[in-house]
Amino acid sequence: MAEEMAALIEAVALAICIRPAYESKGHCVVFAGPGSGKTKTLTVKLARLLSEDIQEPRCLACITSNNECASELETRLAALGTEPGRRAFIGTVHSFSLTQIILLYAKATGMDLPEEFCVATRAERNRALEAACKRVIGGRDNPLAHSGVIRSAIPAWTISNGAGTGGWRR
């Protein structure tokens, strides 16, 4: 019984805290610590907006700090039976900038971007940087490969300082 009461108190406290965000009109920013219910608040707010306020051709944007947050919001919206479809963008500022601004206006500005143009993953960025360094600097045989210039430009990579065996190491 005590566990049920604690859960009820927590639910009421959360409802009191999220009600202003849930009922707000217009833009909404949620700042709170870990485990405070930010994702739940945004999910319920998005579901309400999409079901009650946002009608085609209008859209909304929910810009998150990382892809995991965006994926979690989409999963929770689906669990509530809300499919944002084309009426909502949920993603990072980088993907928003690319998909909602750059790609839409690329042709108007004369940019000739390929259809598959997208935000690179961390692995893709690392491979591209490695290839560029090898092509421009010459890879491990170039004396610059052991300098602080390369070391500071590629923090995810380390330079081996073993007994005269220097070189690239992942």
Residue pairs with C-beta under 8 A, 6 or more apart in sequence:
14 37
14 40
17 36
17 37
18 37
18 40
18 41
18 44
21 28
21 30
21 41
21 42
21 45
22 41
22 44
22 45
22 48
24 45
28 42
28 45
30 38
30 41
30 42
32 38
39 69
39 72
39 73
39 76
40 76
42 62
42 73
43 73
43 76
43 77
43 80
44 80
46 60
46 62
46 73
46 77
46 82
46 84
46 88
46 90
47 77
47 80
47 82
49 60
50 60
50 77
50 82
50 84
50 87
50 88
51 82
54 60
54 87
54 88
56 86
56 87
58 87
59 86
59 87
59 88
59 89
60 87
60 88
60 89
61 88
61 89
61 90
61 96
61 100
62 70
62 73
62 88
62 89
62 90
63 89
63 91
63 92
63 93
63 96
64 70
64 73
64 90
64 91
64 92
65 92
66 92
67 91
67 92
67 95
70 90
70 91
70 92
70 95
73 90
74 84
74 90
77 83
77 84
77 90
84 90
89 96
89 99
89 100
91 99
92 119
94 119
95 119
98 117
98 118
98 119
102 111
102 113
103 113
103 117
106 112
106 113
120 128
126 156
126 157
129 153
129 154
130 154
130 157
130 168
133 139
133 145
133 150
133 153
133 154
137 144
137 145
137 150
138 144
138 145
139 145
139 168
140 166
140 167
140 168
144 150
145 159
145 166
145 167
145 168
146 159
146 166
150 159
151 159
157 168
157 169
157 170
158 169
159 166
159 167
159 168
159 169
160 166
160 167
160 168
160 169
